[in-house]
């Protein structure tokens, strides 16, 4: 890696880590001692600054508030039994971050800003990464338009930042979902494949309606016909019919998940038949009625793998069987074993800090 941007570090005088209750964490509510900030101005990225976590000052006219130029990534750091800390496939997140930036007319991040800055930040706050299954450090790189002005045009200034939060399991308890038949997460030609902040804001209202019915999430369907499964809430979706695994193909509506790609590779490593194809609701409902629908599960960075216990589509309600040979649980174990450095990393996904 060629280092072209200086990393300037200002450390806190006293860490909060010893006063943090790691046994009772709420996801995304507790933050480490430091954060990273880098500014784009005059057509270039300036020095990377790592400084104490705290508020940032922006004006009411800051463009992110008015035109929504905001993107982010979700990543994790893991600690093994030897106290070594690892990132998981950070280069994939960097590449996807730049894909999102390009789609929203934002500047792309050079590798030495995104990855070198991220590594240094995790190194400084590595005491916040705890050992054990389900424990990790959640990393949130993001970029916002920071120019002042309400003219409808791309910003000329941006802030790239990284904040970090110690995390435990994301979902607890059984998860049941509603299959969307009217609302859509993304449309052809839109920004569904990008991790744009507005994608998630638009999902909150339909999800609230699902929760009012007693469900925890939504399975999104294609915007044109609502006949094909696309994503499960904020996760990619997998469906097991018989012993074959299906997942919706990556397109401009569906996020190209890092965890999704990892599961596809692990399935191939385990000689599990996996296919990327459009999955129709009729196909899923028919398999449910015949008893061949074995599993539906979501995958994502925060939750890793989440089995879906039941779903509702219009008036059809179905509970998934409880099975001993769960692909979802097997994939989660295989993936965690790699992330926590318990097994050989055949694909070079772990990056040691």
N, C-alpha and C positions, 0 to 999 in steps of 0.2 A: 504494500500500500504506500503510495506517495503522499506524504504529509505536506499540504500546502496551506492549511489554516491552523493558526496557533490556537491551542486550548488554554484559556486563562481560568485558573481555579481560585475561588474564594471560599474557603471552608468555614463551616459554623464553628463557634467556640465550644459548644457542648451539644452532643447528639441527643436526640429524643428517643433513641432506640431502647434504652434501658427502662424507660417509663411507658413503653407501648405494650398494651395487652394483646399479645399475638394469639391468645386462645379465643378471643371474642372480637374478631375483625368483621366489619361490614364491608363488602366489596366496594373498593373505590372511595373510601371515606378517610383512610389514614395514609399519609404521604411521608416519604423519606426526608432526610435532612436537606437534600440538594436537588436542584433542577438545572436543566441545560437551556440556554437561549442563544440563538444566532439570528442576525438580522440581514435581510436582503435590501440593499439600497444602492442606487446609482448603478444598477445592472450587475451587481456582484454580491456574493456572500462575504460577510466580514468575520472577524474572529469568533470562535466558539467560547461562550462564557458559561462556566459551571459555578453556581452561587447558591446561597441558602434559599430553600423553598419559601415562597411568599407571594403576595399580590403583585400584579403588574399594573401599570398605569396606562390607560388609553383614553382618548377623547370620545365623546358621544358620537362624533362624526366618523369614527373608525369604520372603514368599509366593510369589515367582516359583519358588523351588525346590520348592514343595509342590503348587501348583495350576496351574503352567504359563502364567500370564498373561504372555506375551512375544510381541511382534510385531516385524517389521523390514521394511525396504525395501532394494533394491539399485539404485544409481544410479552414473553416471559423469560425470567432468569430462574435457574434451578441450582440447588446446592446438593452435592453428593455427600456420602458418609465421610469423605476425607476433607470436607470443608472447601472443596473446589467448586467454583461457580461457573455455570455454562449458560450461554444463550442458545436458542433453538432456531436455526435457519434464518439468521438476521439479514443475510443478503437478499432473501426472497421478499422480506418485508420492505427493504430499501427499494428494490425494483418496483414493487407494487405501489409504494408511496409515490414514486416518480410517475407512474402511470396515472395515478389519481391527480397529481399536480398538473400534468400535461392536459388532462381533460377539463380541469377547471381554470386553465390559462394562468397557472401559477409556476414559479421557477422551480426547476428540478434541483434536488440536493446532490452534491458531489459525495462520493463514498467516504471521504475523510471527514466530512461534517456529520453525516448520519451515523455511520458504523463506528468510526474512531471516537466520535463524541459520546455515543451510546456506551461503548466499552469503558471509557474513562469514567463516566457517571456511575455505572454499575460497580466498577472497581472501588470508587470512593465510598459508596453506600452498600458494600457487600455484606456488612453485618446485618442488614435488613433482610437478607435472603436466608430463610430458615430451612432446616433439613426436615424431610419427612413427606410421605405421600399427601398430595393435596396442597402442600405448602409451596409457595413460589413468590416471586416478585413480579408484579404486573407492570409493564412498561408502556407508557402512552406517549409516543412521538406525535406531534401535531403541528400544523402550520395554519396561520390565519393571515388575512389581509389586514395590514396595520396602517395603511395610508389614511390620512384624514381627508374627508370629502364625500359628498353624496352624489357625484356624477356617476351615471351608470356605465362604468368601464372598469376593466381589470385594475387592481391596485398597482402602484409602482413601488410599494414597500411591503415586506412580509416579515413575520416572526416565525421561526422554527423553534419549537420547544420540546423538551422531554420531561415528563414528571413520572414518578414511580410510586407504586403502592403495594405493600405486602398483602398477600391474598391467600385465602383458603378456598374451599370448594365454592363454585359459583352458583350452581343449582342444588337445592336440597329438597328431598321429597320427590314424589312422583310427578311427572310432567304430562299433561294432556293438552291437546291442541285443537283449534278450529281450522278447517281448511277454508281459505278465503274464496268467496264467490262474487264479491263486488269490489272490494278495495284491492289496490295493487301496490306492490313495493317499487316496481320499476317498469319502464316501457322501452320498446325498441328505440335505439338511438339516444337513449338517455344516459344517466350517470350511475346506473345500477352496479356496474362492475367496479366503480371507484368507491373508496371509503370516504365519501363526502358526508359531512355532518348532517346535511339536510335530509339525506336518505333515512336516517334514524329518527329525526324529528317527525317526518311524515308517517312513520309507523306507529307512533305512540297512541293516537286516537283509535285506530282499529284494534290495537292490542288492549286498550282499556275496555272496549266493548266485549272482547273475548273474555277478559277477566271478570266482567260483570256476569257472564254466563257460567263462571266457575272453571274456566280454562286458564292455563298459564301462558300460552303463546299462540301464534298463528303460523300455519304453513301457507306461505305465499304461492300463488299460482300465476300463470302467464297473464299479462294484462289484456291481450287480444281476445282470448276465449275463456279464460279461467278453467281450462281443461287439463293443464299439466302442472305438476308440482315443480317448484323452483327453489325456494329456500325455507328453512324452518326458523322463524323469528329472526334472530341476528346470526343464524348459523347456516351452513350448507346442510343439505339433507341426503340421507341414505335410506334406501328401502331394501329389505331382504325378502324375496319371494322364493320359497323353497330353500335351496342352498346357494342361490345366486344373488349377488349384491348389485344394486343399481344406484346411480347418482346422476343428478341432472348435469348435463354438459355445461362447461363454462361458456358464457356468451356475454353480450353487452348489457344484460340485465342481471347477471349473477356474479357475485364476488368470487374471484379465483382464490379460494381459501388455502392458506398454507397447511392448516391441519387437514383439510380435505385431500390435498395432494399427497400428504404423508400417509393418510389412511389407504388411499388407492395403492400406493407403493407397498405398504405393509400387507395388504390383502394379496397382492401378487406374490410377495415373498412367502406367504403362507399357503400359496396355491389355492386361494379362494377365488372363484369365478366372479369378476367384477366388470361391470360395463357402464360406460358413460352414455346415457340415452335419455330422451324425453320420457318422463314417467307420467302416464295419464291417470287421472283420478279414477276413471272407470276401471282401469287395470288393477289399481290398488283395491278398490271396493270389491271387485270380482274375486281377487285373491283372498280378501278378508272373508267373504261369504263361503269360499271353498275351503278355508282353513289353511291355505298355503302362505298367507302373509305372516311371516315370522317376526319381523322387526322393522321398526322405523326409528332412526336416531339422527340427531343433529351433531355437527362437529364445528368447533371454533376454538380460538385461542383461549378465551376466558373460561369456557366450560369444558374444553377438550372433547369429550364425547358425552352426549346426553340421551339416554334411552327415552323414547316416547311411549307412555303406557297406554294411551288411548287417543282417539280422534273423533271429531264430528264433521260430517260433510252434509250440508242441508239437513235433512231429517235422519240421515243414517249415522248411527253412533256405534263405534266398535272399540272393544278392549283388546289390546294385544296380549297374546299368551305369554306366560312366564316360562322361559325355556332355560335348560341347563347349558346349552352350547351357544350362548349369546355372542354374536360377532361384536356387538357394541362394547361389551365388557372386555372381550379379548383384545380388541384394538386399543382400548384405553390403557390396558396393562402394557401392551407392547410399546405403545408410544411413551408412556411414563417411564418405562424401563430405559428407553433411550435417553429421554430428557434428564433423568436423574443419574445417568452414567452407571447403570446397573448391568448393561449388556453392551456388546460390541456395536459400534455405530457404523454399519456397513455403507451407509450413504453419505457420510461426512456431514451430518446435520448439526452436530454439536459444535459450538465454538467456545473454547475455554477463555475465561477472563484472566 
